[in-house]
Amino acid sequence: MPVTTVEKDLDQLTITIVADFTAPLRRLWDAYTDPRQIERFWGPPTYPATFLRHDAVAGGRSVYAMTGPEGDVHYGCWDWTSADAPHTFEVLDRFSDAAGVPNPDLPTTRMDFAFEETSSGSRLTTTSRFDSLEQMQQLIEMGMLEGTREAMAQIDQVLADLASFAAERGAQAQILSDTQVRVARVIRGTVDQVWRAHNDAALMQQWLLGPDGWSMPVCEIATTVGDSYRYEWQRDGGDERFGFTGELLESEAPYRAVTTEAMIGMDFPPTLNELTLTEVEGGTLLALVITYANAEQRDAVLATGMTDGMETSYRRLEGLLQPTLA
């Protein structure tokens, strides 16, 4: 059991939980900032979490869903007020709806996560601050302490599972809901490099090609929110061609970009694509959450081998970045 102490301070309206781990400091930090990992322990075993958004930077947001044994779903969100990797981050933790809109009728908790190296590994001190004694008591009665203990008891297994999240692992698609899929991969390169590779037309035309045998003759990038982009690919030596177009809805360089995406010449509903880049040990975690119109569209796209094509492109991107990193 990693939790070593739990202290309630009724005068300061705080609850402080200290947990010790044998894993290195960076490994522990990455477990909290990688959505694939935190959702394996954020929430007790009977209410596992799924992170629909996870921006591990100051000014970022996280939205998660916790699903109970009867299929009941409860949503929460974090607003990241500060982040200093791999030492501290602070968030406002709120109850919310499925879109991440906070519920004003339930308490807001200000949470401070402090990570430090120890002689045997690492330590996490989590301090939760409340606006009133009534709010503090309300959350305790809702099972906050018991849930936190059960959740943190799962972290050791996640930290030990190094192979599952090694940098050499290829792109993986994970179904988050009936309409959402997350594709994630660690790219050997810095956040700035990976961001530039998605926003420099000359670079994109070298790596965003999918399987061998294709070129990208059209690469018109949206540089400002509200702008449209257009990408087209053509098979080498043939007339076969396809492409996508859409609009840039959000851009927070170099960490997050949100776009719509529609296939040119096809009557399919557009998707919503949320790209997040996070610094992790070994490079940059690229997470792309794609929202489809329905489960049928989601399954049809996955059946095309989309993830395999993305993995080929990401390997090609790493080949371009490696000389820069050498």
Disulfide bonds with the S-S distance in Angstrom:
none
